[in-house]
Amino acid sequence: MSWPSIHWVRRNSSGGADQAPVWLRITGLAVRAVFIACLLVITVLVSLPQNETIWTVYDTLGDLVRLILGFAVCIWIAVQFFRAPKDAHSYRTFIYFGLAAIPFALLCIYEIW
């Protein structure tokens, strides 16, 4: 008895983003961009010092730690912003997730601001 060929696995898993229709790519990227931008705004607003100016960050250790962690998270979010999804399923997932998460993120931005 011989083992079945695994070439069908390679053939089905390759060419992911090319198989996605144009409307799915555009919509998925747009929803993803809006959601990531909302996350970036929320992170910046939460990581700012509690006092009025940025120069008072050294007054308390909590403000300094919050600013450093917020800066690191903002860098990570910015890197994720420029990484495109790799297959059609990822675009579809961002559309479904974005439809639920974007209104919640916008509500959080409104409340934080």
N, C-alpha and C positions, 0 to 999 in steps of 0.2 A: 504494500500500500504506500503510495507517495503522498507527500504533504501538498495541500493546495497552494497555489501561487499567491503571494501577497502583493502582486503588482496592482490589483484592483484597489488596495488601500492607498497606495501612493497616488494612483490616478484620481481617486475621489477626493483626496485631501489637498491636492495641489491646485493652484490658481484661484484661491479663495476670493479675493477682492474683485477679480476679473469677472466672476460669475454674478456679482451683485448688480442689479439694474441701476441705471444712473439715478433715478428718482430716489432709490433706497440709499445710495451713497450720499447724495446731497442732503436729504432729510436727516439721515443719521449723523452726518458730520455737523449739521447746523444745530441739532438738538444737543449733541455732545459738547459743542463749543459754548452754547448758552449755559449749560449745566456747569461746565468747568469754570467759566467766567463767574458764575454765581458763587461757586465754592471759593474761588480766589478772593472775591469781595468779602465774603463772610469771614474768611481766615484773616484778612487784613484788619477788618473791623474788630474782631475779637482779640487780636494780638496787640493792638495799640495799648499804650499805658493808660491807666485809669485817670491820670491827671490831664490837664488841658494840653500840654505840649509834649513833644517827643523827648525834649532835653531833660525831663524829670524821670526818665527811665531808671536812672541810677539811685533814686531815692529808696526804693524797696527792691528786695531780691526777687519778689514775685513778678514785678513788672519786667525786670531784665530777663528772667527765664521765659516769660510769656512772649516777649519780643523775639528772643533767639529761636524758640520753637516755632513761632509763627513765620519767621523768615525762612526756616528750613522747610516747612510745609508749603509755603508759597513757591519756593524753588521746585519742589517735587511736583506740585500742581502745574507749574509752567512747563516742565518737561513733559508731563502727560498730555498737555494741550497740543504739542507738536507731534505726538505719536499717533498715527492713524490706525484704525482697526484693521485686522488682517483678513477677515472673511465676511461673508454676507450675514452670517448669524450674529456677529458682533454689531453690525449696523442696525439690525433688527432689534437687538437687545437694547441698544442705546435709545432707539425710538420709544420702545415700551417703557423703559425705566425713566426716560426724560419726561414723558407725559405725566408721570406721577411725581417725579422729584423736583421738576422746575417750579411748579406752583408753591411747593413747600419751601424751596430755597428762596424764592422771591418773598414769601411771607416772613422767613427768618431775617432776610436783609431789611425788610420794612420795620420789623420789631427791634432789631439791633441798632438801626440808624437812629 
